Amino acid sequence: QVQLVESGGGLVQAGGSLRLSCAASGSIFSIGAMGWYRQAPGRVREWVATILNIGSTNYADSVKGRFTISRDNAKNTVYLQMNSLKPQDTAVYYCNTNAHGPGGVRDYWGQGTQVTVSS
């Protein structure tokens, strides 16, 4: 199996910064795209950013210019640097990857990490 473990969430004031990390472990044959999603209370989960294994990145319009996604392929880890945080960024942030594990190629999700931005 493949496990994803996020860390780095917390409480921050508006305008502040946080850095999220997500490490993949387990029986991994290969990892493709890695990304971040978020879900605010009462809302559907939304895509935030994606990075391919060649380093190409894409961002949701709501975070473009404020968030930066990066990855360390040697560590099977993806990061999300979040700057200029706003109260509307408050959500549980989930890591996602498309990986080749024992069961074949499929999507995997982390357990989520809470980010709270106070005004």
C-alpha positions in Angstrom: 0.0 0.0 0.0 0.9 3.7 -0.3 0.4 6.1 2.6 0.4 9.9 2.5 1.1 11.8 5.6 0.6 15.6 5.7 2.1 18.0 8.2 2.5 21.7 8.7 -1.0 22.9 9.3 -2.0 25.3 12.0 -3.4 28.6 13.0 -2.0 31.8 11.5 -3.1 35.4 11.2 -4.2 36.9 7.9 -1.2 37.9 5.8 0.9 35.1 7.4 2.5 32.1 5.9 2.5 28.3 6.4 4.3 25.5 4.7 2.6 22.1 4.3 4.5 18.9 3.6 3.2 15.5 2.4 5.4 12.4 2.4 4.5 9.3 0.5 5.7 5.9 1.8 5.0 2.3 1.5 5.3 -0.1 -1.5 5.8 2.6 -4.2 6.8 1.6 -7.7 6.5 5.1 -9.1 4.8 8.4 -8.4 3.2 10.6 -11.0 1.4 13.9 -10.3 1.2 15.2 -6.8 -1.2 17.8 -5.6 -3.1 19.6 -2.9 -6.9 20.0 -2.4 -8.8 21.7 0.3 -12.2 21.5 1.9 -13.8 24.2 3.9 -16.7 23.5 6.2 -20.0 23.1 4.3 -18.2 23.2 0.9 -17.1 20.6 -1.6 -13.4 19.6 -1.8 -11.6 21.9 -4.3 -8.4 21.5 -6.2 -5.6 23.9 -5.2 -2.4 23.0 -7.1 -0.7 20.2 -8.9 2.9 19.4 -9.8 4.0 16.8 -12.3 7.0 14.6 -11.8 8.8 16.7 -14.4 8.2 19.8 -12.3 5.4 21.5 -14.3 2.9 23.2 -12.0 -0.7 24.5 -12.1 -2.7 26.5 -9.6 -6.3 27.4 -8.9 -7.0 31.0 -9.7 -7.8 31.7 -6.0 -4.2 30.9 -4.9 -2.2 31.8 -7.9 0.6 34.2 -7.0 0.3 33.4 -3.3 0.9 29.6 -3.1 3.9 27.6 -4.4 3.9 23.9 -4.9 7.2 22.0 -5.1 8.4 18.4 -4.7 11.4 16.4 -3.8 11.3 13.2 -5.9 14.1 11.6 -3.9 12.0 11.9 -0.8 8.6 11.3 -2.4 7.5 14.5 -0.8 5.4 17.4 -2.0 5.2 20.8 -0.4 2.8 23.7 -0.4 4.2 27.1 0.5 1.3 29.4 1.4 1.9 33.1 1.6 -0.3 36.1 2.1 -2.9 33.9 3.7 -6.5 35.0 3.8 -9.4 33.9 6.1 -11.0 32.3 3.0 -8.0 29.9 2.8 -9.2 28.2 6.0 -9.9 24.6 5.2 -8.6 21.1 5.7 -5.8 20.6 3.2 -5.4 17.1 1.6 -2.5 15.7 -0.3 -3.1 13.6 -3.4 -1.0 11.6 -5.7 -1.4 9.2 -8.6 1.0 6.4 -7.8 1.8 2.9 -8.9 1.6 0.6 -5.9 0.9 -3.0 -5.2 -2.7 -2.7 -6.5 -1.7 -0.9 -9.7 -2.0 2.7 -10.6 -4.5 4.7 -8.6 -5.1 7.9 -6.6 -4.1 8.1 -3.0 -5.1 10.6 -0.4 -3.7 11.8 2.9 -5.7 12.2 6.1 -5.7 16.0 5.9 -4.2 18.9 7.9 -6.2 21.8 9.2 -5.2 25.3 8.2 -7.0 28.2 10.0 -6.5 31.8 9.1 -7.8 34.4 11.5 -8.7 37.9 10.5 
